[in-house]
Amino acid sequence: MSSQHDNFITVYLPDESATNRLAQQLAALISAETSIGYDHEQPPKKGGRIHLKGDLGAGKTSFARAFLRAMGVTGRIKSPTYTLLESYKVSSLYLYHFDFYRFSDTNEWQDAGFRENLLEDAIVLIEWAEKAGSSLPSPDLELSLNYASSGRDAKLQAFSEKGQSWIKQLQQMDIQTLVQ
């Protein structure tokens, strides 16, 4: 069952493969806006920030892996839990996958020198963004994964015009049907 509003959508994900399909659908529409898959009728809109929230084991890293794979990343996709950042490049687009779980201070991400990685023309996925506090730039989209029955509820909420565009496109796709 899904719930739709102007700036957010909630989708039920019964299993990990449904989480992967959601990641693939989001990656497909973002890829279509970037230089990876853009149609040359309009200049590409590079970049975007996606914050991933949820309890341990809720599926944040699984979502990120499926998203990165769908964006064209080949080879091993490692969890950044211990490295804090894993970087990828597909065509001319940079993709950064952060995990701030181990941070105990809201300024650690800045002290680690990550500010320059939050470039406007990169796709940035951040797990545990709340550990960075309010000093982190707002996301375009926030994905919250919460336990529900035997699966997860995924709430995708927009915090920018770009994020609202992604939400609108997901709504037009009938995303609940696509992830089942």
PyMOL commands that set and color helices and strands:
alter all, ss='L'
color gray80, all
select helices_A, chain A and resi 16-33+60-70+108-111+115-117+129-135+161-172+175-179
alter helices_A, ss='H'
color red, helices_A
select strands_A, chain A and resi 2-4+8-13+48-54+85-90+93-99+122-127+141-148+151-158
alter strands_A, ss='S'
color yellow, strands_A
deselect
rebuild
show_as cartoon
